[in-house]
Amino acid sequence: MATKLPSTLLTWLIISTCALTILYSKLLPYSKPSSSPPPPPVPCNLFAGKWVIDPNRRRPIYDETCPFHRNAWNCLRNQRDNMDLINSWKWAPADCELNEIDPVEFMGVMRDKRIGFVGDSLNENFVVSLLCILRVADTAAKKWKRKGAWRGAYFPKFNVTVAYHRAVLLAKYEWQPNQSEISIVEGYGVKGVHRVDVDVPAKEWADIGGFYDVLVFNTGHWLCVVCFKRLALFVLSASSLDVEVIHLVMLLQIYIQ
């Protein structure tokens, strides 16, 4: 015959069970499953915004000793006037906050990657600043100029390469002196034309696509009306532009000079 539990012990078991049940029901709303994904980031167009002055903005996180500056471009070392005002400008997106770059975090994300910049001096200036910023995370960074790069750096701590390739129009172009067969430029006082094949990539970057994991382009020269003084910009595309459009582009470029 089974032994009966004492009434006092039975009572305490019932009370303990009820107490644990109530406690569990209270704590349940505060527990979160570990497998739940984080909420998606709020979308933001970083390109919609404006330049603003932030009086509390700090100086650049690098100093005048950065080896990737050209001496003539090292505003910190050359003590350019109004540097405090220049450094106070920042880009402010319209609908979100753009945090300052964290070089250590950036290099951690880009570990074992190669980043290439292609374009004109706008990208070159950006690359110089970026190299100096990233050097804060790896002071053992070394200058790197391979694959036809004009300038760049290798960061051994993170196995990251960042380099700049100069290709001002991105497309293949060549200078052609004013000749009789280019009658369209006669009478406009130009010395010749730049023939631009817009469907042919410039040789400066045509063969590096497979080397880099990320490529960043800029097109400043296409919007620059003084970059080809006294010259006509002769735009050619193998079949996508007819002669009427080509002549119109040429004459417009001559006119705005």
Secondary structure by P-SEA (a helix, b strand, c coil): ccccccaaaaaaaaaaaaaaaaaaaaacccccccccccccccccccccbbbbbccccccccccccccccccccccccccccaaaaaaabbbbccccccccccaaaaaaaaccbbbbbbccaaaaaaaaaaaaaaaaacccbbbbbccccccccccccccccccccccccccbbbbbcccccccccccccccccccccccccccccccccccccbbbbbccccccccccccccccccccccccaaaaaaaaaaaaaac
